Every structure is written in structure tokens, then in C-alpha cells.
């Protein structure tokens, strides 16, 4: 999807992007091959050509931080298909307080579609360990991570680095008119959880942490299972929401009349 996106360019919104698609200019290569594009002045077209060539170079090099810096956050979802093999899903648990009031991260779960990693406070959760776990991934996937998880970690774990683009499923769902928290949306899409933690919420995770600190081994197992379920379900949900977001752009309709297949 990203190589068919023109809203990455300054001054181009979704409506102008669609007008470009209407001219059978459906990719960056199509745009670069056209000497003129209706609705875009020649001088601006030249600047756009230079910018798209930069984007192509960064995409070919797999330079994810470049896109994090140069693509509006609300459009980071468009990178999902290109970076699908290098995504990391993340979810955190906390002790229930804001960092300014003594809040801290208790558990961080990461999942890339193959392996789950859990970092636990007092065991293996350090800034260096987290940065090492994040290294090499090109797209971060969370649910409301832009509003909570990432700001919380930046405040509570100084030195943690998030340079990759961020596909926040909460805002993606809202953009599609899908309301509710993660558990409710999972149910709408038929995604299930481990029965041991089904029905639990963030407050339960705080209580489990307190029990774990008191030496309850069952609480530790449940807390880690709860966090893992929050994490692993993000990937199939991302795939479902991505497909709906892509369909909502109308790009496939323009491809149906083109000489080449739909992306």
C-alpha cells in the first residue's frame, strides 16, 4: 500500500490522492513517469518527484526510521504489508499509577508472529534488554500504545528508543467506525483468548502483580499469560484492520480498470 500512497507528500490529502488515482497514476513509479499530473503545478510536481525518489530509496534500504519521521502517524498503517515480516507487537502492564506518582512498568510482552518475549520487572526488564528486543524491527503494533504504552515507557524507562513507525490498532479501529476496547474488538472479529485469563482486564493485571509480589506463583503465571494474550492477538487483528483500511481508500476500484492486478 505504501508505494501507492501520495498522501505522504506535503499538501496532498486523501481527496487529492484519489484524484491522482483517477488519472491511472496508481504508484510512485507511475507518478514519476508522468511529465504532468492534473491538479499539480509543474514546479510542485518536480519537488514531489524528488521526494518520492527519497521515499523509494528509503523503502529499498528498509530504512524504517525514515518513514517514522516523514510519514504522518495516522498513515503508518500503510507500511504494514511492506514490513509484515519485521513487525513487533507490544503490550505493557503497570502497577496502576502514573510515572509521576510512582508508577512503573511491571511486564512488557513482545510478539513478532513467531516468538513471544516477556520482560518482567525485577527479573529481566531493563532498558538495554528492551532496546535489544526492539532492535531490527521495522513496525511497532500496539492497541492504544500511542496514547498509553509508549508515553508510559518513555517516562518510566528513560533511554528506551522507539524509532520505528507505529501502527496503533485502537485508532485504526476508530477510523473504521469500530468502537470499544481491545477485548470487545477481539470478540467482534472472532479472536479468542486463553480461558485462564478470559474476561480479565488491566485492573486485574495490577492485582495479579500485587499477589505476585507477595509470593503467589499462580498470580505470576496468570499475569504473564494475560499479557501474552494481549500481545499475540494484536497481529491477527492488525491484518484484519489493515485489509479494511486498504479497502476504505478505494484503491482497488481504480486498479479494477487498470491493465495490471490489484496490489
Number of C-alpha atoms within 10 A of each C-alpha: 15 19 18 19 21 24 18 23 18 11 9 15 12 13 11 15 20 21 14 20 22 14 12 16 23 22 17 19 15 12 22 18 11 11 9 13 15 10 10 14 10 13 9 11 19 15 11 20 19 13 15 20 14 13 22 15 12 15 18 9 9 14 14 19 16 16 23 19 12 14 19 13 15 13 17 21 24 19 23 24 14 16 16 16 13 14 25 27 26 28 25 25 22 22 20 18 12 14 18 10 8 10 15 20 22 19 24 23 24 26 23 21 17 6 9 15 15 20 20 18 13 9 8 13 17 16 16 14 13 20 14 12 15 22 13 13 18 25 28 25 26 25 25 18 22 18 12 13 19 20 13 20 22 14 15 18 18 9 14 19 17 17 18 22 27 27 28 23 23 21 18 21 22 11 14 12 9 15 13 13 12 19 17 13 16 17 11 11 12 9 14 12 18 11 8 11 17 12 11 14 13 15 13 15 25 18 15 22 24 15 16 17 12 10 11 13 12 11 19 19 13 19 25 22 18 25 22 24 19 23 25 23 19 26 21 14 19 22 14 12 21 22 12 14 17 14 12 12 14 12 20 16 13 16 18 11 11 13 8 8 9 12 9
